[in-house]
Structure formats: structure tokens, C-alpha cells
Amino acid sequence: MSRLATGLAERLPGTWTSSDLDWSDQAERRRVTDFLWDHAAMDHMVFTYYLTRGSLLAANDFTQLLIIDRPTRPGQFFVGALHPLGIDITGRDDVPLTPHGIAVTSHPAKAAHQVRSRLLPAYYTAFSALMGPHPALHHLTPATLFTGVPMPPATPTAAGARR
């Protein structure tokens, strides 16, 4: 998984970092999975199967993706979205449909193409819809948008982050 995460970070547009996640401690697992934005297949896999590892991909903006083993398909992985950094969507009624995670191959170049062509467009569409009811925020850049907002513990500065 680490090789896949590093390969994705190198191949996705923009600047991405990857961090390995050790979920042998289930409390640590919850620190990340509590921020799942995908309430479909990724949510089902994370809360149905006992997973002991994951990887976090974080872009230099607000984007975070979680990589897990695909429990029913050894050698394959599943990539899903976490809440955009710095945006608290708990309790909001106007949250749009969430971007659904996707199954990817273990080949980094093929997986990057799948993420670039399927997951990221859905992520940014959902993010734009999320920001829609808040026109006052549209002029802000990601760097200023998230200043002073509580961040999830899964950030590019997490232990083990690499470029």
C-alpha cells in the first residue's frame, strides 16, 4: 500500500504527500475514519471489516484521500474521500452528495489515472456544491479559507508524511 500511495502522490496533479497509517490501535483508526466524506462503499468497508492499515493522500489545498485494502479482493485497493480540510460539515443540512470511493489496481500509474479521471472530478464537484450556499467564501483561496478552522488529525504534517 505504501508503494501505491507514494506512486499516486507523484502522479496526481498538484503537490501531494502520502502518509502510512497504522491502525493496529483502533482509536487511531477512528481519528481518521471519523472524517470520511464517502458514506457509501468506503464507509461500509471501513466500518464492516477489520482493517489494520491505510494510507492518507493530502494535496496542498483542502483535498484528502484515504487508501485502504479492498477487503474482498486481495491485491486491490479502495480510494475514498475525507472531508475537505478545515470545513466542518457536521450538522449541516446543505451537504451535497458525497464523492463515492473507487476500487483501484495496485499499479500506481493505472490507479492515478482512475483517481484523476473518476474520483477527483466527483470530489471537486461535491466541494463546489458544498461551497455553493456560502458565496462569501468563494473569493478565498484554500490557504485563507481554512485558517483558524479546526483541522482533522489526518493532515499532510502527520507522522510519516513524505513527498
Residue pairs with C-beta under 8 A, 6 or more apart in sequence:
1 20
1 53
1 54
1 55
1 67
1 69
1 77
2 18
2 20
2 55
3 108
4 55
4 67
4 77
4 104
4 106
4 108
4 111
5 18
5 19
5 20
5 55
5 56
5 57
5 67
6 18
6 108
6 162
7 108
7 109
7 111
7 112
8 16
8 18
8 57
8 67
8 79
8 108
8 111
8 112
8 115
9 16
9 17
9 18
9 57
9 162
9 163
10 16
10 108
11 108
11 109
11 112
11 116
12 57
12 59
12 112
12 115
12 116
12 120
13 116
13 120
14 59
14 60
14 61
15 59
15 60
15 163
16 57
16 58
16 59
16 60
16 163
17 57
17 58
17 156
17 161
17 162
17 163
18 55
18 56
18 57
18 58
18 161
18 162
19 55
19 56
19 58
19 154
19 156
19 158
19 159
19 160
19 161
19 162
20 53
20 54
20 55
20 160
21 28
21 29
21 32
21 53
21 54
21 55
21 56
21 154
22 28
22 52
22 53
23 29
23 51
23 52
23 53
23 54
24 52
29 46
29 51
29 54
31 152
31 153
31 154
32 54
32 56
32 66
32 82
32 152
32 153
32 154
33 46
33 47
33 66
34 152
35 64
35 82
35 83
35 152
35 154
36 42
36 43
36 46
36 66
36 80
36 81
36 82
36 83
37 80
37 81
37 82
37 83
37 84
37 89
37 98
37 99
37 126
38 80
38 81
38 98
38 99
38 100
38 101
39 98
40 98
40 100
40 101
41 78
41 80
41 100
41 101
42 66
42 68
42 78
42 80
42 81
42 100
42 101
45 51
45 68
45 70
45 71
45 78
46 68
48 71
49 71
51 68
51 69
51 71
53 68
53 69
54 66
54 67
54 68
55 66
55 67
56 64
56 65
56 66
56 67
56 82
56 154
56 158
57 64
57 65
57 66
57 67
57 79
58 64
58 65
58 85
58 154
58 155
58 156
58 161
60 156
61 85
61 142
62 84
62 85
62 86
62 87
62 127
62 142
62 145
62 146
63 84
63 85
63 120
63 123
64 81
64 82
64 83
64 84
64 85
64 152
64 154
64 155
65 79
65 80
65 81
65 82
65 115
65 119
65 123
66 79
66 80
66 81
66 82
66 154
67 77
67 78
67 79
68 77
68 78
68 80
69 76
69 77
69 78
70 76
70 77
70 78
70 103
73 103
75 106
76 103
76 104
76 105
76 106
77 103
77 104
77 105
77 106
77 111
78 101
78 102
78 103
78 104
79 101
79 102
79 104
79 111
79 114
79 115
79 119
80 99
80 100
80 101
80 102
80 119
81 98
81 99
81 101
81 119
81 123
81 126
82 152
82 154
83 89
83 152
84 127
84 130
85 146
85 151
85 152
85 155
86 145
86 146
86 147
86 149
86 150
86 151
87 130
87 146
87 149
88 149
88 150
89 95
89 130
94 130
94 132
94 133
95 130
96 126
96 129
96 130
96 132
97 126
97 129
98 126
99 119
99 122
99 123
99 125
99 126
100 122
101 119
102 114
102 115
102 118
102 119
104 110
104 111
104 114
104 115
105 111
105 114
131 137
131 138
137 145
